[in-house]
Amino acid sequence: MKKINLTITGCMGRMGQQLIKSAKSYKTFKIVSITENRPIKKKISGIRPDLNSEKTFKNSNVIIDFTVPKCTFEVLKIASKLKKRVVIGTTGFSKKEENLIKKYSKKIPILKAGNMSLGINLLMYLTEIASKSLGNNFLSKVFEVHHKHKKDYPSGTALMLGKGIAFGKNKDFYKLIGKKYLNKKSFPYGKKINFNSIRKSEIIGKHEVTFSSGKEVITLNHEAFDRALYSEGAFTAAKWLMNKKPGLYSMRDLLNFK
């Protein structure tokens, strides 16, 4: 079987390192290039890192990007010119940036997910169902915990879950965003969706959605113990994207959740 040529951006980051490590166990893929936003002299797994460029992406079939928004758009600009597929695991995009990604997806196939985990995407699906079923009599909030190195908050996954709540209520998520707390021991429900983010230790990821009517509380949660589950999701997404036409896809499309 012909291998899928892969480029991994942000090769010095935590997910970049995990992707390179996990790729060794996949016979379907061949890493042809890895990139970083600064010069790196040493080789990683026998490959010398390079900057994002047409030359670096030329032989790649799919680019997997877990970086920062600025780098992601650098990648998308080059990828759209070369007609390369892109899997985006980067988080922290503004609404304006989200719309720009949609424009790029008219030229190339893009799969974007705030979280590549099967469990998290199932949690989002269940969040939508719960939000729709419980209606406006229940207030909701989102809690998340990540390692101390994570800079953005709320996490991309927490925002995904917030979108799930909004989708269930058939409302605009950006109009439902409430307060964003950092490292609070507790935080309130509100008429809008409030978020609380904890940054400590080396915790990989914990997310919780809570619905309350004042008389009862319903909690949906997920905890990750191994970062490899994110790389597994990214590789599954990369393989799935090979047969897709230009468009913006999600893990929900891949998993065929209705």
Phi and psi in degrees as a GROMACS rama.xvg file:
@    title "Ramachandran Plot"
@    xaxis  label "Phi"
@    yaxis  label "Psi"
@TYPE xy
-68.6849  132.164  LYS-2
-78.2277  152.692  LYS-3
-91.2491  120.206  ILE-4
-76.4224  130.123  ASN-5
-123.543  139.394  LEU-6
-115.217  133.858  THR-7
-115.246  119.411  ILE-8
-90.4418  164.426  THR-9
59.3363  45.3331  GLY-10
-65.7472  -17.2716  CYS-11
-93.9368  -6.76148  MET-12
-77.7121  170.654  GLY-13
-62.0502  -44.6325  ARG-14
-75.6381  -34.1927  MET-15
-59.1751  -46.6394  GLY-16
-61.8487  -41.3958  GLN-17
-65.6216  -40.8374  GLN-18
-63.0383  -43.2833  LEU-19
-63.2131  -42.3476  ILE-20
-64.4727  -46.2039  LYS-21
-70.9689  -28.6175  SER-22
-59.7056  -26.8452  ALA-23
-61.7439  -25.8131  LYS-24
-92.4393  2.50249  SER-25
-110.247  113.747  TYR-26
-76.0691  -16.3678  LYS-27
-70.1305  -27.5043  THR-28
-112.246  152.565  PHE-29
-133.212  118.686  LYS-30
-75.8297  116.59  ILE-31
-101.381  -19.1846  VAL-32
-161.004  150.98  SER-33
-133.721  147.297  ILE-34
-132.742  160.184  THR-35
-147.278  160.122  GLU-36
-85.7298  10.5247  ASN-37
-146.251  156.31  ARG-38
-62.5572  132.072  PRO-39
-122.339  121.202  ILE-40
-82.0392  -34.323  LYS-41
-82.2076  151.357  LYS-42
-81.1051  149.786  LYS-43
-121.905  118.74  ILE-44
51.916  38.1269  SER-45
82.6114  3.41774  GLY-46
-118.027  134.345  ILE-47
-86.2233  122.438  ARG-48
-62.2202  148.842  PRO-49
-133.442  174.092  ASP-50
-84.587  159.699  LEU-51
-65.3629  124.449  ASN-52
-161.055  166.468  SER-53
-60.9823  -39.407  GLU-54
-63.4249  -40.924  LYS-55
-67.8846  -36.1932  THR-56
-90.8453  -8.97858  PHE-57
-51.2974  -45.7558  LYS-58
-94.2972  7.90319  ASN-59
-90.228  144.438  SER-60
-92.0458  -38.7038  ASN-61
-137.938  140.449  VAL-62
-111.516  128.409  ILE-63
-105.529  122.663  ILE-64
-121.737  109.7  ASP-65
-120.734  84.2843  PHE-66
-132.599  -125.314  THR-67
-130.357  156.764  VAL-68
-49.0293  -43.312  PRO-69
-58.3006  -44.3274  LYS-70
-68.9556  -39.9974  CYS-71
-57.6533  -42.1615  THR-72
-71.679  -28.4421  PHE-73
-64.1406  -43.2302  GLU-74
-64.6243  -46.5862  VAL-75
-63.6788  -36.8104  LEU-76
-61.7755  -43.9681  LYS-77
-73.2824  -43.7833  ILE-78
-62.1241  -38.6621  ALA-79
-68.0169  -33.2917  SER-80
-69.0139  -38.1084  LYS-81
-91.8091  -2.68872  LEU-82
61.4458  48.185  LYS-83
-102.464  144.115  LYS-84
-76.9297  147.726  ARG-85
-134.517  130.249  VAL-86
-103.217  120.26  VAL-87
-107.51  117.846  ILE-88
-111.291  1.53518  GLY-89
-64.8387  146.109  THR-90
-124.815  175.173  THR-91
91.3236  20.8651  GLY-92
-78.9582  144.917  PHE-93
-82.1757  170.176  SER-94
-61.2557  -39.5849  LYS-95
-62.3178  -41.4701  LYS-96
-68.7945  -36.0459  GLU-97
-60.5431  -41.7235  GLU-98
-67.1519  -33.1642  ASN-99
-68.1494  -37.0423  LEU-100
-62.0712  -39.1952  ILE-101
-60.5607  -38.1961  LYS-102
-65.2466  -42.1504  LYS-103
-64.1383  -32.9007  TYR-104
-70.1905  -10.7856  SER-105
-76.0378  -17.9132  LYS-106
-101.872  -32.8742  LYS-107
-138.805  156.32  ILE-108
-73.1606  127.508  PRO-109
-129.199  129.248  ILE-110
-111.177  118.851  LEU-111
-119.524  131.479  LYS-112
-146.206  134.217  ALA-113
-68.8448  -17.3449  GLY-114
-154.761  131.821  ASN-115
-91.0694  -0.347958  MET-116
-73.7773  135.846  SER-117
-59.5864  -43.9328  LEU-118
-61.8992  -41.81  GLY-119
-66.9812  -39.7602  ILE-120
-69.5925  -30.9939  ASN-121
-67.9519  -40.7179  LEU-122
-59.8474  -41.5453  LEU-123
-63.1357  -41.9067  MET-124
-60.7978  -44.5431  TYR-125
-67.0498  -33.2937  LEU-126
-63.3122  -43.1042  THR-127
-60.2869  -45.9137  GLU-128
-62.7245  -45.5242  ILE-129
-62.9884  -44.6827  ALA-130
-61.1353  -43.1355  SER-131
-66.9348  -42.0019  LYS-132
-70.4811  -38.8349  SER-133
-80.7261  -26.1866  LEU-134
68.0804  -159.204  GLY-135
-82.4615  -2.83907  ASN-136
-76.2919  -12.5802  ASN-137
-113.549  133.689  PHE-138
-90.2294  157.374  LEU-139
-138.132  156.436  SER-140
-151.962  160.901  LYS-141
-125.985  131.556  VAL-142
-120.557  138.267  PHE-143
-145.734  150.545  GLU-144
-130.532  132.294  VAL-145
-138.987  170.134  HIS-146
-62.102  158.486  HIS-147
-66.0834  -13.6599  LYS-148
-84.516  -16.0349  HIS-149
-72.8159  125.62  LYS-150
-90.0725  -42.7452  LYS-151
-79.1029  147.14  ASP-152
-153.912  144.88  TYR-153
-59.6049  160.916  PRO-154
-65.4445  160.697  SER-155
-58.9043  -34.3944  GLY-156
-68.5531  -41.4905  THR-157
-60.8005  -40.9243  ALA-158
-67.3042  -36.7898  LEU-159
-56.9699  -45.5191  MET-160
-67.5198  -35.8381  LEU-161
-62.7677  -39.7683  GLY-162
-64.2834  -34.5287  LYS-163
-62.7582  -41.0307  GLY-164
-62.8178  -46.9349  ILE-165
-63.9666  -42.1545  ALA-166
-60.8238  -41.6881  PHE-167
-62.3753  -31.6646  GLY-168
-91.3581  -1.93715  LYS-169
59.3708  44.659  ASN-170
-126.622  161.314  LYS-171
-73.0999  118.624  ASP-172
-57.1181  -44.0208  PHE-173
-64.8102  -22.6741  TYR-174
-85.8566  -11.6865  LYS-175
-100.736  -4.48897  LEU-176
-67.2699  124.674  ILE-177
-99.9851  -136.803  GLY-178
-83.592  148.372  LYS-179
-115.663  108.775  LYS-180
-98.7798  153.103  TYR-181
-128.977  124.223  LEU-182
58.0323  39.6615  ASN-183
-93.7119  139.766  LYS-184
-68.1318  -32.5205  LYS-185
-148.55  159.691  SER-186
-151.825  152.549  PHE-187
-86.3194  160.872  PRO-188
-76.1966  162.333  TYR-189
-150.51  177.09  GLY-190
-67.4264  -25.3077  LYS-191
-105.29  177.606  LYS-192
-86.3434  115.151  ILE-193
-91.6029  149.044  ASN-194
-124.265  142.455  PHE-195
-130.103  127.564  ASN-196
-117.603  131.713  SER-197
-110.772  132.581  ILE-198
-120.812  108.745  ARG-199
-157.646  155.483  LYS-200
52.0479  -144.08  SER-201
-118.106  29.3105  GLU-202
-60.669  130.025  ILE-203
-75.5923  -44.5749  ILE-204
171.83  130.282  GLY-205
-139.306  131.345  LYS-206
-134.171  143.72  HIS-207
-145.758  130.713  GLU-208
-113.297  129.069  VAL-209
-123.836  134.961  THR-210
-116.523  134.874  PHE-211
-138.74  136  SER-212
-101.282  -4.58976  SER-213
95.0118  -21.8985  GLY-214
-110.084  -21.3888  LYS-215
-153.414  156.621  GLU-216
-126.57  134.999  VAL-217
-119.147  127.577  ILE-218
-122.248  132.44  THR-219
-118.763  129.984  LEU-220
-145.454  165.897  ASN-221
-151.014  140.038  HIS-222
-133.054  133.149  GLU-223
-102.684  137.871  ALA-224
-115.436  -10.0649  PHE-225
-143.849  121.514  ASP-226
-63.2782  -16.384  ARG-227
-61.69  -25.8517  ALA-228
-65.5721  -28.2514  LEU-229
-73.7205  -39.1181  TYR-230
-68.4107  -37.0256  SER-231
-59.9516  -43.1162  GLU-232
-64.2203  -39.1456  GLY-233
-66.08  -40.4565  ALA-234
-68.0543  -38.7617  PHE-235
-61.9658  -41.7738  THR-236
-64.7865  -41.6912  ALA-237
-62.4115  -43.0182  ALA-238
-66.3759  -43.085  LYS-239
-63.4838  -36.1466  TRP-240
-71.218  -17.8024  LEU-241
-58.7088  -31.0497  MET-242
-101.62  13.5273  ASN-243
-103.355  149.417  LYS-244
-81.7846  167.191  LYS-245
-51.9091  139.357  PRO-246
161.671  166.16  GLY-247
-103.916  115.781  LEU-248
-113.935  164.668  TYR-249
-133.495  173.358  SER-250
-63.553  -25.4628  MET-251
-63.2417  -40.1132  ARG-252
-64.9097  -44.1242  ASP-253
-61.6062  -43.0963  LEU-254
-83.2666  -6.10221  LEU-255
61.2023  37.2522  ASN-256
-75.4812  128.919  PHE-257
